[in-house]
Amino acid sequence: MGRAYFDRLQAQRFISRNRGTAPEVWKRQKTWARAYIESPMGRIDWQRQKAMGFLTPAFIAEIETWPLSTEIGLD
């Protein structure tokens, strides 16, 4: 499940960069991803995907440097 989640996020990043998806959509996705990689299961998934080389360095840096938020925005 972790690989599918991160593959989808990486694709959304590409679309937001190259096709002009609304910036707030990508910001919300990054906020969710950042919260997920801080959870125990998410941390394991994240480390595993990084170790297997499925994620680009730019994607990794963008997610890991995104500020951790206590408000995920469920609206």
VEXMAR-862876 format. One record per residue (C-alpha): residue number from 0; x negated, y, z. Coordinates in nm, 4 decimals. Example, Ala and Ser with C-alpha at 12.3 -4.5 7.8 and 13.67 -1.06 7.14 Angstrom:
BEGIN
SITE,0,-1.2300,-0.4500,0.7800
SITE,1,-1.3670,-0.1060,0.7140
This chain:
BEGIN
SITE,0,0.0000,0.0000,0.0000
SITE,1,-0.2832,0.2404,0.0756
SITE,2,-0.4287,0.2163,-0.2724
SITE,3,-0.0944,0.2909,-0.4381
SITE,4,-0.0358,0.5894,-0.2097
SITE,5,-0.3754,0.7430,-0.2762
SITE,6,-0.3604,0.6693,-0.6503
SITE,7,-0.0303,0.8528,-0.6661
SITE,8,-0.1717,1.1467,-0.4715
SITE,9,-0.4727,1.1648,-0.6976
SITE,10,-0.2410,1.1704,-0.9997
SITE,11,-0.0337,1.4470,-0.8422
SITE,12,-0.3517,1.6461,-0.7876
SITE,13,-0.4403,1.6099,-1.1555
SITE,14,-0.0918,1.7171,-1.2625
SITE,15,-0.0909,2.0160,-1.0299
SITE,16,-0.4294,2.1268,-1.1642
SITE,17,-0.3636,2.0718,-1.5341
SITE,18,0.0082,2.1096,-1.5917
SITE,19,0.1034,2.3846,-1.3548
SITE,20,0.3109,2.2043,-1.0912
SITE,21,0.4297,2.4474,-0.8267
SITE,22,0.1482,2.5052,-0.5750
SITE,23,0.3767,2.4518,-0.2751
SITE,24,0.4467,2.0947,-0.3910
SITE,25,0.0777,2.0031,-0.3888
SITE,26,0.0232,2.1839,-0.0572
SITE,27,0.3006,1.9753,0.1003
SITE,28,0.1507,1.6541,-0.0387
SITE,29,-0.1932,1.7456,0.0991
SITE,30,-0.0415,1.8183,0.4387
SITE,31,0.1235,1.4744,0.4445
SITE,32,-0.1958,1.3048,0.3248
SITE,33,-0.4069,1.4795,0.5865
SITE,34,-0.1675,1.3729,0.8603
SITE,35,-0.1673,1.0165,0.7281
SITE,36,-0.5469,0.9813,0.7244
SITE,37,-0.5539,1.0939,1.0866
SITE,38,-0.3256,0.8091,1.1926
SITE,39,-0.4935,0.4795,1.2898
SITE,40,-0.3595,0.2838,0.9901
SITE,41,-0.4118,0.5731,0.7520
SITE,42,-0.7725,0.6116,0.8647
SITE,43,-0.8388,0.2457,0.7830
SITE,44,-0.6723,0.2783,0.4409
SITE,45,-0.8618,0.5990,0.3650
SITE,46,-1.2015,0.4528,0.4568
SITE,47,-1.1286,0.1386,0.2559
SITE,48,-1.0311,0.3330,-0.0568
SITE,49,-1.3360,0.5562,-0.0298
SITE,50,-1.5633,0.2545,0.0107
SITE,51,-1.4183,0.0826,-0.2962
SITE,52,-1.4814,0.3911,-0.5090
SITE,53,-1.1243,0.4423,-0.6296
SITE,54,-1.1101,0.8066,-0.5232
SITE,55,-1.2929,1.0944,-0.6884
SITE,56,-1.5323,1.3023,-0.4766
SITE,57,-1.3304,1.6185,-0.5491
SITE,58,-1.0089,1.4529,-0.4305
SITE,59,-1.1764,1.3238,-0.1137
SITE,60,-1.3195,1.6653,-0.0331
SITE,61,-0.9878,1.8401,-0.0920
SITE,62,-0.7932,1.6078,0.1366
SITE,63,-1.0559,1.5895,0.4120
SITE,64,-1.1028,1.9671,0.4270
SITE,65,-0.7306,2.0467,0.4231
SITE,66,-0.6329,2.1760,0.7693
SITE,67,-0.4478,1.9354,0.9917
SITE,68,-0.1023,2.0744,1.0624
SITE,69,0.1498,1.9929,1.3286
SITE,70,0.4295,2.1073,1.0973
SITE,71,0.4718,1.8737,0.8022
SITE,72,0.7701,2.0534,0.6478
SITE,73,1.0521,1.8077,0.6059
SITE,74,1.2853,2.0514,0.4286
